[in-house]
Amino acid sequence: MDKIAIEAARLLFADGGAGWIVAVLLGLACLHLYRDGLRTLEARIEETGLTAAALERASQTNAAVAVALEGRTRVLEDLARLSGEIARGVERSDGHAREKLDEILRRLADLQHRPPA
């Protein structure tokens, strides 16, 4: 490490100080690259913030859709239950109507089998 430092110092003073010009130019290049890197990082941070905001809005929208779907699911469950009750009611009514018709037919049959008075 010491050898590298000594060689760097020797190059700075060699050729009438041309090393200082190279060092200054190199320093300016490094400063420019550093600032450019900072701008890039700031742009990435801003983009990440925008992405986070978009994801939050999407999440809120998804939550609202889930609530709406849950409500519709409850409505569909209620409709299915109600249609089942209606179907059972129709079956009971049909059975009751059949019983009445059977009773009427029995009475008519009884009337036909009775001897005329």
C-alpha positions in Angstrom: 0.0 0.0 0.0 2.9 2.3 0.8 4.5 1.6 -2.6 1.2 2.6 -4.3 1.0 5.9 -2.4 4.6 6.7 -3.1 4.1 5.9 -6.8 1.0 8.1 -6.9 2.8 11.0 -5.3 5.7 10.6 -7.7 3.3 10.7 -10.7 1.6 13.9 -9.4 4.9 15.8 -9.5 6.3 14.2 -12.7 6.3 15.9 -16.1 6.0 19.4 -14.7 2.8 18.9 -12.6 0.8 17.2 -15.3 -0.3 14.7 -12.7 -2.1 17.4 -10.8 -4.2 18.2 -13.9 -5.0 14.5 -14.3 -5.9 14.3 -10.6 -8.2 17.3 -10.8 -9.9 16.0 -13.9 -10.3 12.6 -12.3 -11.7 14.3 -9.2 -14.2 16.3 -11.3 -15.2 13.1 -13.2 -15.8 11.4 -9.9 -17.8 14.3 -8.6 -19.9 14.3 -11.8 -20.5 10.5 -11.5 -21.4 10.9 -7.8 -24.0 13.6 -8.6 -25.4 11.5 -11.5 -25.6 8.5 -9.2 -27.5 10.6 -6.6 -30.0 11.8 -9.3 -30.5 8.2 -10.4 -31.1 7.1 -6.8 -33.6 9.9 -6.2 -35.4 9.0 -9.4 -35.6 5.4 -8.2 -36.9 6.4 -4.8 -39.5 8.6 -6.4 -40.5 5.8 -8.8 -40.7 3.4 -5.8 -43.0 5.9 -4.0 -45.3 6.1 -7.0 -45.3 2.3 -7.3 -46.2 2.1 -3.6 -49.0 4.6 -4.0 -50.4 2.7 -7.0 -50.2 -0.6 -5.1 -52.0 1.0 -2.2 -54.8 2.2 -4.4 -55.0 -1.2 -6.0 -55.2 -2.8 -2.6 -58.0 -0.5 -1.6 -59.9 -1.2 -4.8 -59.4 -5.0 -4.2 -60.7 -4.6 -0.7 -63.8 -2.8 -2.0 -64.4 -5.4 -4.7 -64.1 -8.2 -2.0 -66.7 -6.4 0.2 -69.0 -6.1 -2.8 -68.5 -9.8 -3.8 -69.2 -10.8 -0.2 -72.4 -8.8 -0.2 -73.5 -10.4 -3.5 -72.5 -13.8 -2.2 -74.8 -13.3 0.8 -77.6 -12.2 -1.5 -77.1 -15.3 -3.7 -77.2 -17.5 -0.6 -80.4 -15.9 0.6 -81.9 -16.3 -2.9 -80.9 -20.0 -3.0 -82.4 -20.5 0.5 -85.6 -18.7 -0.5 -86.0 -20.7 -3.8 -85.5 -23.9 -1.8 -88.2 -22.8 0.6 -90.5 -22.0 -2.3 -89.8 -25.3 -3.9 -90.7 -27.1 -0.7 -93.8 -25.0 -0.4 -94.9 -26.0 -3.9 -94.3 -29.6 -3.2 -96.3 -29.4 0.0 -99.1 -27.6 -1.9 -99.0 -30.1 -4.7 -99.2 -32.9 -2.1 -102.1 -31.2 -0.3 -103.9 -30.6 -3.6 -103.4 -34.3 -4.5 -104.8 -35.4 -1.2 -107.9 -33.2 -1.8 -108.3 -34.6 -5.3 -107.9 -38.1 -4.0 -110.5 -37.5 -1.4 -112.9 -36.0 -4.0 -112.3 -39.0 -6.3 -113.0 -41.4 -3.4 -116.3 -39.7 -2.6 -117.3 -39.8 -6.2 -116.4 -43.5 -6.3 -118.5 -44.0 -3.2 -121.4 -42.2 -4.8 -121.2 -44.4 -7.9 -121.1 -47.6 -5.9 -124.1 -46.7 -3.7 -127.4 -48.0 -4.8 -129.8 -45.4 -6.0 -132.3 -44.4 -3.3 
